[in-house]
Amino acid sequence: MNIQAVDYDGLIPNNVGLGTDPRVKHALEKWHPGYIDWWNDMGPDGFQESLVYLRTAISVDPKGWAKFDYVRMPEYRWGVLLAPQHTDRKIGFGRHKGEPVWQEIPGEYRAMLRRLVVIQGDTEPASVEQQRYLGKTAPSLYDMRNLFQVNVEEGRHLWAMVYLLQKYFGADGREEAEALLQRRSGDADTPRMLGAFNEQTPDWLSFFMFTFFTDRDGKMQLEALAQSGFDPLSRTCRFMLTEEAHHMFVGETGVTRVIQATCEAMQKAGIKDPYEIDKIRKLGVIDLPTVQKKANLHFSLTLDLFGNEISTNAANAFHAGLKGRYREDRLKDDHQLENDTYPVLRLVDGQIKAEDAPALSALNMRLRDDYVVDCNAGVGRWNKVIESFGIPFQIKLPHVAFHRHIGEFSKVLTDVNGNLLSDSDWSRTRGDYLPSDGDKDFIESLMQPRSEPGQFASWISPPKVGIDNKSGDFEYVKIA
């Protein structure tokens, strides 16, 4: 069959030949009603009957893989899509480097691989759950549509992982697939597996920060899994990355537009000091110091997703050829790392110092470092907007030790520059670094919906270009 095209004839769109795989086809069709029940219960609240201008994958050819049209979200054609298979692909790292990639799972790696798939799968519905009420306070139909696009694609990414579980893990996979629909973000009894995915997303600035910072972690993890020696996982993640790019676009441009609106309002009012917070807030925009605090919060929460700086699990997954480094295929070393070291930040005698550690054990640290570089590039683009208005302010990422709950720095308190603080110092200055209750209340007070085409809330600028090159007053969502 043509791997580029997608078969839309059955219940589950796919390019993996489900029609010739009755066991997996039946398992996925049996899972489908539970997924729809989950979507109706936990997907965007109040908009399931609305017509949304969404893109749907019709191919995995990067030159023309999606079409746009109005669709009710419960009728969106979720499915199973893998990037094209590379013939003669070899495992690129670890002990099996140079061997042909696997089309079936080696028995000794079954449990390790299942956990990687389940953890990735669990993040996808979690973010939908976190964002389910945001549609009611959307600052424009354009933004509402982008939220729903992110939501349906996170749902499709869940399908991507469930396909792997159903096809390659038998009864264990079926149980895991069901459990992915049972857990709930923030639930006291059945929470999602990773901490950042149990946090609330109460406002649109939080959503933009989440899609900038936390979806970027998703990019890093998918890039590492796309290197996998298990070829179906690699191909799955390669196509997921195509969709994930839009999610980060929503985050980066969303924050950019918040900053743009603030700077324009300050300029119009003749305010040059970004710390005249009360005056700035009276203009109906979000002051830059509060944008900084939100960045501090979401950056630090996302760093925890990388796990412990020194990790046996990460070393084992790399050694086995299951999960590589960020863009492993572009790195210039032996791709086995048996004798290499990597600098890791540690707490030594009350000070934060870099110490060389075995490179295999420090893979989480390396992936996190790559993530920080990627984040800084986006933050630099935000600062160019502020600079263009001549406002003396720069958004900066906090030190990686700041506000951590997992890893080397989880037991210490620091300021945003990485200076160690006492409990009393932290209590006194916490509100300088992280959003206070007053900050949260102010942001939430701005969350008044705009539901007419071409309307935008005061706190965010219109985009420079519409989705699918549509005009600024295009009706992206026909609210039922």
C-alpha positions, 0 to 999 in steps of 0.5 A: 500500500502507499504509506503516504496516503491514509485509508479513511474507509473504516472507523479508524483512519490509518496508513498501517494496513489495519484492514489486513490486521484483524486482531489489532483492528478489532482491538482498536475498534473495541477501544474506540467507544471508551475513547469517545466517552472520555473525549465527551467527558473530558474534552473541551467543555461546552463546544462539542457541537460547535463547528471548528475549522480544523486540519486533519491529516490526509497523508504523511507526505510533509509537502501536503499532509493536511486539509482544513475544514469545519468539523464537530470535534467528536466527529474528528477522524482520529487515527493511526499514522506512521511516517514512511519506513526508511529501507535498510535503516540501522540502529544508530546507538547503544550496544546494537549500533549498526544492526538492522532496526527491529520491526518486532520487540526483542523480548528482553526489552519488552517491559522497558519499551512498554513503560516508555510508550505508556509514559508518553501516551499518558501525557497526551490525554492529560493536557486535554483534561488540563485545558478543557475549560479554556474555550469558555474564556477564549480571547478570540475565535482564532485562539479558540480554534488553535486550542481545539486543534491542539486538543484533537491532535493530543487525542490523536497522539494518544491513538498513536501510542495505543496502536503500539500497545495494542499491536505489540504488547498483547494483553498487557498492552490492552490493559495499559490502553484502558488505563490511559482512559481511566487516569485523570489530570489532578485526580487525588486517586488516579492522577496522571503519571507525571507531575506537570500534567496534574497542574491546573491550566486556569487561564490563557497565559498559562496555556500559552506558557504550557504549549511553549514550555511543556510541549517543547519537552514533548518535542525533545522526548519525541525527538529522542524516541524517533531515534529508537531501534524499534522502528514502529515507535520511531516512525510514530514519533516522527509523524507526531513531531510534524503535528507537535510543531504547531503546538509550540507555534501556538505557545510562542506566538501566543506569548509574543502577542501578549507581550506585543499588546502590553508594549503597545498599551504602555507606549500609547499611555506614555509609560516607560517603566515596566514596573509601574504595574498598577498603572499598566494593569489598568490598561487591561494588559498583563505587565511584563514582570507577571509574564516573567513570573509565569515563565519561571513557573512553567519552565521550572515545572517542565524541567521536572519532566526530565527526571533525575540528572543521573538516571540508570533507566535512561542509561539502560534505554540508550544502551538497549537502543530504545531511546537516543539523544536529541537528534542522535543521528546528527551527533559526532561521537561513537554513539555508545558513550561507554567511556565518555563523560558529561558535565552534571550540575550537583550540590557540593558542600552547599554550592552548585557545581558542575561535575563530570559524570558517566555520559550514559548516566547523564542522558537526562541532563544532556536532554534537559540542556538541549531543551534549555537551549531550545527554550532560550531561542524562543525567549530571545524572540520575545525579547526582540519585541520588547526591545523594539518598543525601547522598554528596559526589560528582558525575560530570562529563564531562571536557573535550573535549580529554581523551584524544583521538585525532582532531581538534584535540586528538589531539596533546596530553595534558590532564587532565579539566579541559583543562589541558595535561600533559607526557608524564611528567605524563600517565604519572603521573596517567593512572590517576586519569582512566582505568580502570587494569588493577586497575580492569578486573580488579576489574570483571571479577571482579564479572561473575558471571552471574545466570540465574534469574528475578528474580535480580540481581548485587550490583553492580546494582539491579533496574529500577523497571519491567520490559519490557512491564510484566512483573513482576520475576521474569518469565523474559525469556530461556529459556536453551537 
